[in-house]
Amino acid sequence: MVSREERMIGYYDEKHETMPRKEQKEFQEKLIREFCEYAYNNTKYYHDKFDAAGIKPIDIKTLEDFYNVPLTEKSELVEIQKNNPPFGGLLAIPLNDLNVVFRSPGPLLEGFSIKAMTSVGNSLCKALYCNGFRKGDIVNVTFSFAGVPAGLGFTQGVNLIGAISIPMGTGKTDVQIELMKQLNVTGFIGTPSFLGKLGKKANKQGVNTKEELSIDVGCFTAEPLPESLRKNLEDTFDMMARQVYGIADLGIIGRECGLAQGMHLEETMVTEIVDPNTKESLPPGERGEVIVTVPYRRAIPFIRFCTGDASRVMDEAICGCGRTSPKLERWLGRVNQIIKVKGQFLHPKQVKNVLKKHGLKKFQVVVTRPDNISDEFVIKVEFDGDPSSLPLNEINKELADAIILKPNVEFVKPGEIKGKEEIVDLRKFD
Ligand SMILES: [Zn+2]
């Protein structure tokens, strides 16, 4: 059995994971130069895109140059494939060299070659190792295997780090619990809600999840993992619960280490944050839309792919785990659900999570711009009773941490908030 201490230390790919930041930038610049040239020469889509923007791949030398390359919106790709099926001229390798094809939401047909799969495997290995998985683990992989890359990719990652995978998907919960007991399964990969469901079911069958199950490490993604839920899972199973951020179109982009304070960015990808409205690059520390380039994806290349997800690259010193890559804050929702207030993106979910913790449900954020110069906002919260009975300092502090803005909370009586909207934007920008 792998000890908790062993799960916290070590690297899968020490060279890249501990590379000084300056070298990391140079490494990425080299990857980007090659990749832009490759996509330009092998796909009509990027050839036309670069030409239309008046950019020659040879002119891209630094990441700063690269940030002038036009973004790739998934909707454009869906349209291209619709007009020219099946791949819309996006395939940069001969069809016979493809090894895996899947359909991501859109719909968009995508594919990998074995070469890329190995690299995808590597980023998955790095992610799983970083999360605490080790050789010797027996791992339940509960993501779907049907038409999506998650189940298959994680299974491959588990095998490449030398652990044993049990490809399960989300069905057959009784069998899953039985196998967990029978094989002393030590690892879980899936959504937090699915492990929660398995735990409840096991309890119902009279299984003590802490004593009778051996789950010791978990890799969660596809759903948010708020701290309260992490703690709940860790207590229920006596385990280490860690998360990764990835999307089907790109692979694993960020991964939590043992210290679990943000997700280390994958070194072989270029991840940036842009303002979702203007699409301008934002400096570290600012929240916006996550944009990712995966240079090793050669079958269907994506350059500056817009994920539609909101997050922030944390501008911090090197992590205590020794990994040097900057970290991505947790997933903050979809960008089309957030609005910008006082220069910060505000997502209702950030407010909701804090209020929920304190038993407060109905709220509404009202944003105004009284003098037409600066934004004001008030968080109206329904509460039946005397608000001074609530831990107001704590609530204010947690809200300030969540939204990175000084909150202005106003308690109102139940029924006073009109409408279902969680954010009401009354600003006029004309
Ligand atoms: Zn770390």
Residues whose N, C-alpha, C, O or C-beta is under 5 A from the ligand:
A	BS01	ZN	C257 C319 C321 R323
